[in-house]
Amino acid sequence: MTGAARQRTDDQRGSRGLDGTDRTLISLLQRDGRASFTTLSRAVGLSEGAVRQRVQRLLRDGTMQIVAVTDPLDVDLARQAMIGIKVSGDVHAVAERLGELPEVCYLVLCAGRFDLLAEVTCKDDAQLLRVLNDSVRGIEGITSAETFMYLKLAKQTYAWGTLTE
């Protein structure tokens, strides 16, 4: 599924009505995306069929995805950076163009000093320079781009949305 296909309007992103069982299933799958329905059913006290239906609904509705997460260093992407971008004009059009760049792995529209934050992963400094100079700075509407080089990843988690109140 492409980023554009997953993109939702604010109205569509409203409450999904997740209950405690849904959140527990998501939490368990965040720790082990290959957990069997049998294991999950034991953990939440439902039948295997009921768990299968819930997980399939969460996947179908786009509430969650089950993906392989790699360490960029292990797949020869030694240079990571966050780029703070200021835009003049339509921020959505600029975001769409940035989203087409294969090196951009995370992109958010934001408030504050920057209009957009784009995380990029590259093989080396030479590739990062090409991305910045040839791709990012060439997009119409970008007025400035400030690059923050990653020196060490201190924390990375995907466990949001599972805390119960």
Phi, psi and omega in degrees: 000130182281164178301320180294323180291329181277341184297136181234153174283165180302324180296323181284342184271008182299185183305131179268356181068037178289134176260181182300324180293317177301314182295323177294317178299316178299315180300315179296319180287335174292327178280324180211095182293350180256010180301139181283158176298328177297312179298316180296320182295322176297320184291328183252355176076027176242166177292159178301320179296319179295320178294317179302315180297318179296313181297316179297322177294316179298323178288313182298320182283353180079012178293326178214163173228151173248116186224163172272128179254127181252160170270120183308325180296327181284346179242033174062035174243081189279345183244118176239146180206155171251135180245119173272125189237131173257140187235143170246122182104212187282105181295330179293320179295319178294317179299321179297316179295315178298320181297341178279345181284127182296335181283342179279117182251350181207132183213126179227144168274136186215171176254159179113211185297329181242154176272329182222148168238127181236123174266133180236149173235132183223161178294318187200182180297324180298317179293319178300317178299318178297317180298312181296309187283313187272328185257296187298305185291346178274355182280126180299132179106341177279121181261333175200155179218124179246126186259133177245108183283137176277129176262322180202136176279116182269329179201139174215126181219154175233029187265018181287156175084005183247354179286133178265153182273000000 
